[in-house]
Amino acid sequence: MAAARIYRRKWVLIRLPIAVLAVAAMAWLWQAVLPMPPTELTLSSGGPEGVYHAYAQRYAARFAEHGVMLRIASSGGAEENLRRLRGQAAPEAQLAFVQGGVSSAGSAEARSRVQTIARVDVEPLWIFSRVAGLDSLQQLQGLRVSLGPDGSGTRQLATALLAQVRLQPSDLATDSKLTGPGGVEAMRQGKLDAVLLVMSASSPLVKAYLQVPGVHLVQLSRGAALIERMPALQARLLPAGAIDPVARLPARDTTVLVSTASLLAQAELHPALQRLAASVAREVHEPPGLFHRAGEFPSLRRIEYPASAEARRTLARGLPWLERQLPFWWAQFTLRLLVICLPIALVAWWLARLVPAWLRWLIDSRLVRWYGELKYIEYDLEQDTVSGLDASRHIARLRQIDERMKAFTPPDDLLARWFTLRKHIWLVQLGLLKRRGR
């Protein structure tokens, strides 16, 4: 009987294959359905002199505490950061800071590859000028102006602002691309008349421009009209002395246009790393700034790219319970043990017990059926009406059962019943032979 042979070798033929299949299923689900997060990421931060490079360094320190290496890649601006997120520029980045107002560019397919982790900070538009009385964008015509380097968020926003007053970069006497300390020095030497710059108020470059003799911060007289046509911009008041109270920079209260910067991520970034990025953003950006209150950032209001579902849940409710109780990697490992390994292990354990029990039931039922036939023959013998023909028929049937029992090798725990049944068969056969010879 095949069931008996399989049952006798149940550890090799049943339980071992079940264990192997269970381990294979765990490995496949672990790799294909719920893989572990990568251990290295790249964050495209902007220029090395900017505040977001400093933010990126704080991000790297926080990620390192969780066992994730965050490489910082400086860039020329928001456009390059977006290309890196989309895999269109090297090095490819999984996270990036992108200035508001320029991130909406690109096809629907390209936009679908990027998600918003959070809006993280306010970025003012600074217009520094050596020309007295300059208070409108139209007055930049014919002047030597720095609009920022190609591909930068500053240049895109500056070009869009000029287009609102029907100007092009070609309408300027000089369309300079100087930025950073080079732009400060050009203003000091009188080689530039104005500079447009999108940068955090805490950047040293802002203070450096305000300290150049003869340079003042421009307040646009028609800023409200620009805000109406460019929703990414808002107006904020910069109090006198807010940059440097001692030197009283700026010298007077000034209304400046501001946009917001966002932390973006590749849409396919591992969900656990999206949650971690949102949690780190909360730690880094939650304190107050010059243009925002404590707790205003990070947020997901007025975003330009779809919000990451993981980031939204993290910002609203914090990290999942398991990731709050355990270190990051231990939480990921434990989650997979609970979600993948434990259910499969329970199913495998259940099958490893059920299949042998079913086979033993089949073996038991065969023995019980033979016992039933033997009991039927014994009942006929008790009636004392068995003819010689009936006795011969019963003897032939008992011989068939006996032959089948010889080919049947029962498991060890059924040997006693097997021997008892054969003994009873021999006894009944003996009684039938005596009755036939009578």
C-alpha positions as CSV (number, residue, x, y, z in Angstrom):
1,M,0.0,0.0,0.0
2,A,1.5,3.3,-1.1
3,A,0.1,5.3,1.8
4,A,1.8,2.9,4.3
5,R,5.2,3.3,2.5
6,I,4.9,7.0,2.4
7,Y,3.8,7.2,6.0
8,R,6.8,5.1,7.2
9,R,9.1,7.7,5.6
10,K,7.0,10.7,6.4
11,W,10.0,12.8,7.6
12,V,11.7,12.4,4.2
13,L,8.7,12.2,1.9
14,I,6.3,14.6,3.6
15,R,7.8,16.9,6.2
16,L,11.1,17.7,4.5
17,P,9.4,18.7,1.2
18,I,6.9,20.8,3.1
19,A,9.8,22.5,5.0
20,V,11.7,23.1,1.8
21,L,8.6,24.6,0.1
22,A,7.9,26.8,3.1
23,V,11.5,28.2,3.1
24,A,11.3,28.8,-0.7
25,A,8.0,30.6,-0.3
26,M,9.4,32.7,2.5
27,A,12.4,33.6,0.4
28,W,10.3,34.5,-2.6
29,L,7.9,36.7,-0.7
30,W,10.8,38.3,1.2
31,Q,12.5,39.3,-2.1
32,A,9.6,39.9,-4.5
33,V,6.7,41.1,-2.4
34,L,8.2,42.7,0.8
35,P,11.9,43.2,0.1
36,M,14.2,44.8,2.7
37,P,14.9,48.5,2.1
38,P,18.3,49.4,0.5
39,T,21.1,50.5,2.8
40,E,22.3,53.4,0.6
41,L,20.5,56.4,-0.8
42,T,21.4,59.6,-2.7
43,L,20.0,63.0,-1.8
44,S,20.4,65.8,-4.4
45,S,20.8,68.9,-2.3
46,G,21.6,72.0,-4.5
47,G,24.7,74.1,-4.3
48,P,27.4,73.5,-1.6
49,E,27.0,77.1,-0.4
50,G,23.3,76.8,0.1
51,V,21.3,76.1,3.3
52,Y,19.9,72.8,1.8
53,H,23.4,71.4,1.6
54,A,23.5,72.0,5.4
55,Y,20.1,70.4,5.7
56,A,21.3,67.4,3.7
57,Q,24.2,66.9,6.1
58,R,21.7,66.8,9.0
59,Y,19.6,64.3,7.1
60,A,22.7,62.2,6.5
61,A,23.5,62.2,10.2
62,R,19.9,61.2,11.1
63,F,19.8,58.4,8.4
64,A,23.1,57.1,9.7
65,E,21.6,56.7,13.1
66,H,19.1,54.3,11.5
67,G,21.8,52.4,9.6
68,V,21.2,54.0,6.2
69,M,24.0,55.7,4.3
70,L,22.8,58.9,2.7
71,R,25.1,60.2,0.0
72,I,24.8,64.0,-0.7
73,A,25.1,65.1,-4.3
74,S,25.4,68.8,-4.9
75,S,23.7,70.2,-8.0
76,G,23.1,73.3,-10.1
77,G,19.5,73.6,-9.0
78,A,15.9,72.3,-9.0
79,E,15.9,71.3,-12.7
80,E,18.9,69.1,-12.3
81,N,17.5,67.6,-9.1
82,L,14.3,66.6,-10.9
83,R,16.3,65.0,-13.7
84,R,18.2,63.0,-11.2
85,L,15.0,61.9,-9.5
86,R,13.7,60.8,-12.9
87,G,16.9,58.9,-13.7
88,Q,17.7,61.4,-16.5
89,A,20.9,62.7,-15.0
90,A,23.8,61.3,-13.1
91,P,24.1,60.5,-10.3
92,E,20.6,59.2,-10.0
93,A,19.0,60.4,-6.7
94,Q,16.2,58.9,-4.6
95,L,15.6,62.1,-2.7
96,A,16.0,65.8,-3.6
97,F,15.1,69.3,-2.4
98,V,13.2,71.1,-5.1
99,Q,12.1,74.7,-5.2
100,G,8.4,75.5,-5.5
101,G,7.1,77.0,-8.7
102,V,9.5,75.0,-11.0
103,S,8.7,71.4,-10.0
104,S,5.5,71.3,-12.1
105,A,7.5,71.1,-15.3
106,G,7.7,67.8,-17.2
107,S,5.4,65.3,-18.9
108,A,2.7,63.3,-17.0
109,E,4.9,60.2,-17.3
110,A,7.9,62.1,-15.8
111,R,5.7,63.6,-13.0
112,S,4.3,60.1,-12.1
113,R,7.9,59.0,-11.2
114,V,8.1,61.6,-8.4
115,Q,6.2,62.0,-5.1
116,T,6.3,64.6,-2.4
117,I,7.5,63.6,1.0
118,A,6.8,67.1,2.5
119,R,7.1,70.8,2.0
120,V,10.0,71.7,4.2
121,D,11.0,75.4,4.2
122,V,10.3,78.9,2.8
123,E,12.6,80.2,0.1
124,P,12.5,84.0,-0.4
125,L,13.1,85.6,-3.7
126,W,15.9,88.2,-3.1
127,I,16.4,91.0,-5.5
128,F,19.5,93.0,-4.7
129,S,20.3,96.1,-6.6
130,R,22.8,98.9,-6.9
131,V,20.2,101.1,-8.8
132,A,18.5,103.6,-6.5
133,G,14.7,103.6,-6.6
134,L,14.4,100.2,-8.4
135,D,11.1,98.7,-7.3
136,S,9.7,96.9,-10.4
137,L,10.8,94.2,-12.8
138,Q,10.3,96.5,-15.8
139,Q,13.2,98.6,-14.5
140,L,15.6,95.7,-15.0
141,Q,15.5,96.2,-18.8
142,G,18.9,97.3,-20.0
143,L,20.6,96.5,-16.8
144,R,23.4,94.0,-16.0
145,V,21.5,91.3,-14.1
146,S,22.4,87.9,-12.7
147,L,19.5,85.5,-13.2
148,G,21.4,82.5,-11.9
149,P,23.0,79.5,-13.6
150,D,21.2,77.4,-16.3
151,G,19.0,74.7,-14.8
152,S,18.7,76.4,-11.4
153,G,15.4,77.1,-9.7
154,T,16.4,80.7,-9.4
155,R,16.8,81.1,-13.2
156,Q,13.5,79.4,-13.9
157,L,11.6,81.6,-11.5
158,A,13.4,84.8,-12.6
159,T,12.6,84.0,-16.3
160,A,9.0,83.4,-15.4
161,L,8.8,86.7,-13.5
162,L,10.3,88.6,-16.4
163,A,7.8,87.0,-18.7
164,Q,5.0,88.4,-16.5
165,V,6.2,91.9,-17.4
166,R,6.9,90.9,-21.1
167,L,10.6,90.9,-20.7
168,Q,13.1,88.2,-21.9
169,P,16.7,87.6,-20.7
170,S,17.8,89.1,-24.0
171,D,16.2,92.4,-23.0
172,L,18.9,92.8,-20.3
173,A,22.2,94.5,-21.0
174,T,23.9,91.5,-19.4
175,D,22.3,88.2,-18.6
176,S,24.9,87.0,-16.1
177,K,25.0,83.5,-14.6
178,L,27.2,84.4,-11.7
179,T,26.1,82.9,-8.4
180,G,27.6,82.4,-4.9
181,P,30.6,84.4,-3.8
182,G,31.3,85.3,-7.4
183,G,28.1,87.2,-7.7
184,V,28.8,89.0,-4.4
185,E,32.2,90.1,-5.7
186,A,30.8,91.2,-9.0
187,M,28.3,93.4,-7.2
188,R,31.1,94.8,-5.0
189,Q,33.1,95.7,-8.1
190,G,30.1,97.3,-9.8
191,K,30.1,94.7,-12.6
192,L,26.4,93.9,-11.9
193,D,23.4,96.2,-11.4
194,A,21.1,93.6,-9.9
195,V,20.9,90.0,-8.7
196,L,17.9,87.7,-8.4
197,L,18.4,84.9,-6.0
198,V,16.2,82.3,-4.4
199,M,17.8,81.1,-1.2
200,S,17.0,80.6,2.5
201,A,17.2,83.6,4.7
202,S,19.8,81.8,6.9
203,S,22.2,81.5,4.0
204,P,25.5,83.5,4.5
205,L,25.2,84.7,0.9
206,V,22.1,86.8,1.8
207,K,24.0,88.6,4.5
208,A,27.0,89.0,2.2
209,Y,24.9,90.8,-0.4
210,L,23.4,93.1,2.1
211,Q,26.8,94.1,3.4
212,V,28.0,95.2,0.0
213,P,28.2,99.1,0.0
214,G,25.5,100.6,-2.2
215,V,23.4,97.5,-2.5
216,H,19.9,97.4,-1.2
217,L,17.1,94.9,-1.0
218,V,14.3,95.6,-3.5
219,Q,10.7,95.6,-2.6
220,L,8.5,95.1,-5.7
221,S,5.7,97.6,-5.9
222,R,3.3,95.3,-7.8
223,G,4.1,92.1,-5.9
224,A,0.4,91.3,-5.3
225,A,-0.3,91.2,-9.1
226,L,2.6,88.7,-9.5
227,I,1.2,86.5,-6.7
228,E,-2.2,86.4,-8.4
229,R,-0.6,85.1,-11.7
230,M,1.9,82.8,-10.0
231,P,0.2,80.8,-7.2
232,A,3.5,79.3,-6.1
233,L,4.5,82.7,-4.7
234,Q,3.4,84.3,-1.5
235,A,4.2,87.6,0.2
236,R,6.0,87.7,3.6
237,L,7.2,90.6,5.7
238,L,10.9,90.7,6.5
239,P,11.4,92.9,9.5
240,A,14.2,95.4,9.7
241,G,17.3,93.8,11.3
242,A,16.0,90.3,10.9
243,I,19.2,89.1,9.0
244,D,21.6,90.9,11.3
245,P,20.2,92.8,14.3
246,V,23.5,94.4,15.2
247,A,24.2,95.8,11.7
248,R,20.5,96.3,11.2
249,L,20.2,94.3,8.0
250,P,18.0,94.9,6.2
251,A,17.7,98.6,7.1
252,R,13.9,98.7,6.8
253,D,10.8,96.4,6.9
254,T,10.6,94.8,3.4
255,T,7.9,92.7,1.8
256,V,9.5,89.9,-0.2
257,L,8.1,87.2,-2.4
258,V,8.6,83.7,-1.2
259,S,8.1,80.2,-2.5
260,T,8.4,76.9,-0.7
261,A,10.9,74.1,-1.1
262,S,9.8,70.5,-1.0
263,L,11.5,67.2,-0.3
264,L,10.7,64.9,-3.2
265,A,11.3,61.2,-3.7
266,Q,11.2,58.7,-6.5
267,A,7.8,57.1,-6.5
268,E,9.4,53.6,-6.4
269,L,11.5,54.4,-3.3
270,H,11.0,51.7,-0.6
271,P,7.9,52.6,1.6
272,A,10.0,52.2,4.8
273,L,12.5,54.7,3.5
274,Q,9.7,57.1,2.6
275,R,8.4,56.9,6.2
276,L,12.0,57.4,7.5
277,A,12.5,60.4,5.3
278,A,9.2,62.0,6.5
279,S,10.2,61.3,10.1
280,V,13.7,62.9,9.6
281,A,12.1,65.9,7.8
282,R,9.9,66.4,10.9
283,E,13.0,66.4,13.2
284,V,15.0,68.8,10.9
285,H,12.3,71.3,9.8
286,E,9.9,71.4,12.7
287,P,11.6,74.3,14.5
288,P,10.5,77.9,13.6
289,G,12.2,80.0,11.0
290,L,12.3,83.6,9.9
291,F,9.2,83.2,7.8
292,H,7.3,80.4,9.5
293,R,6.2,79.3,12.9
294,A,7.2,76.2,14.8
295,G,5.3,73.1,13.5
296,E,4.3,74.8,10.2
297,F,6.8,72.5,8.4
298,P,7.0,69.8,7.3
299,S,3.5,69.8,5.7
300,L,1.7,68.5,2.6
301,R,-0.4,71.6,1.8
302,R,-0.2,73.3,-1.6
303,I,2.1,70.6,-3.1
304,E,2.9,70.3,-6.8
305,Y,3.5,66.6,-7.0
306,P,1.3,63.8,-5.6
307,A,1.9,63.1,-1.9
308,S,3.5,59.9,-0.8
309,A,0.9,57.9,1.1
310,E,3.6,56.6,3.5
311,A,4.8,60.2,4.2
312,R,1.2,61.4,4.7
313,R,0.5,58.7,7.3
314,T,3.8,59.4,9.0
315,L,3.3,63.1,9.2
316,A,-0.2,62.6,10.5
317,R,0.3,59.8,13.0
318,G,4.0,59.2,13.3
319,L,5.9,56.1,12.5
320,P,4.2,52.7,12.8
321,W,4.3,51.2,16.3
322,L,6.9,48.6,15.5
323,E,9.3,51.2,14.0
324,R,8.8,53.3,17.1
325,Q,9.7,50.5,19.5
326,L,12.6,48.9,17.6
327,P,15.6,50.2,15.7
328,F,14.9,50.7,12.0
329,W,16.5,47.6,10.7
330,W,15.3,45.4,13.5
331,A,11.8,46.7,12.9
332,Q,12.0,45.8,9.2
333,F,13.3,42.3,10.0
334,T,10.7,41.7,12.7
335,L,7.9,42.9,10.4
336,R,8.8,40.3,7.8
337,L,9.1,37.6,10.4
338,L,5.5,38.4,11.5
339,V,4.0,39.0,8.1
340,I,5.8,36.4,6.0
341,C,7.6,33.8,8.1
342,L,5.2,33.2,10.9
343,P,2.0,32.6,8.8
344,I,3.9,30.3,6.4
345,A,5.6,28.5,9.3
346,L,2.2,27.9,10.9
347,V,0.7,26.6,7.6
348,A,3.7,24.3,7.1
349,W,3.4,23.0,10.6
350,W,-0.3,22.3,10.1
351,L,0.3,20.5,6.8
352,A,3.2,18.5,8.4
353,R,0.8,17.2,10.9
354,L,-2.3,16.9,8.7
355,V,-0.9,15.0,5.8
356,P,0.7,12.2,8.0
357,A,-2.6,12.1,10.0
358,W,-4.6,11.6,6.8
359,L,-2.3,8.9,5.6
360,R,-2.5,7.1,9.0
361,W,-6.3,7.4,8.7
362,L,-6.1,5.7,5.3
363,I,-4.0,2.9,6.8
364,D,-6.3,2.5,9.8
365,S,-9.4,2.4,7.5
366,R,-7.8,-0.5,5.5
367,L,-7.2,-2.5,8.7
368,V,-10.7,-1.7,9.9
369,R,-12.1,-2.9,6.6
370,W,-10.2,-6.2,6.9
371,Y,-11.4,-6.5,10.5
372,G,-15.0,-5.9,9.2
373,E,-14.7,-8.7,6.6
374,L,-13.2,-11.0,9.2
375,K,-16.1,-10.2,11.6
376,Y,-18.6,-11.0,8.9
377,I,-17.1,-14.4,8.3
378,E,-17.0,-15.1,12.1
379,Y,-20.7,-14.2,12.3
380,D,-21.5,-16.7,9.5
381,L,-19.6,-19.4,11.5
382,E,-21.7,-18.7,14.6
383,Q,-24.9,-19.4,12.6
384,D,-23.9,-23.1,12.2
385,T,-25.5,-23.0,8.7
386,V,-22.3,-22.7,6.7
387,S,-22.1,-25.2,3.8
388,G,-18.9,-26.6,2.4
389,L,-19.2,-24.2,-0.6
390,D,-19.6,-21.2,1.7
391,A,-16.6,-22.4,3.8
392,S,-14.5,-22.7,0.6
393,R,-15.5,-19.2,-0.5
394,H,-14.6,-17.7,2.9
395,I,-11.3,-19.5,3.0
396,A,-10.4,-18.1,-0.5
397,R,-11.3,-14.6,0.7
398,L,-9.2,-15.0,3.9
399,R,-6.3,-16.1,1.8
400,Q,-6.7,-13.0,-0.4
401,I,-6.7,-10.8,2.7
402,D,-3.7,-12.6,4.1
403,E,-1.7,-12.2,0.8
404,R,-2.6,-8.5,0.8
405,M,-1.5,-8.2,4.4
406,K,1.8,-9.8,3.6
407,A,2.4,-7.0,1.0
408,F,1.3,-4.4,3.4
409,T,4.0,-3.1,5.7
410,P,2.4,-1.1,8.5
411,P,4.1,1.6,10.5
412,D,5.6,0.7,13.8
413,D,2.7,2.0,15.8
414,L,0.3,-0.3,14.0
415,L,2.3,-3.5,14.0
416,A,0.5,-4.8,17.0
417,R,-2.9,-4.5,15.3
418,W,-1.5,-5.9,12.1
419,F,-0.1,-9.0,13.9
420,T,-3.4,-9.4,15.9
421,L,-5.4,-9.3,12.7
422,R,-3.2,-11.9,11.0
423,K,-3.5,-14.1,14.0
424,H,-7.3,-13.9,13.9
425,I,-7.3,-14.7,10.2
426,W,-5.3,-17.8,10.9
427,L,-7.7,-18.9,13.6
428,V,-10.7,-18.3,11.4
429,Q,-9.1,-20.2,8.6
430,L,-8.4,-23.1,10.9
431,G,-12.0,-23.1,12.0
432,L,-13.3,-23.1,8.4
433,L,-10.9,-25.9,7.4
434,K,-12.2,-28.0,10.3
435,R,-15.8,-27.2,9.4
436,R,-15.3,-28.1,5.7
437,G,-13.7,-31.4,6.6
438,R,-16.5,-32.3,8.9
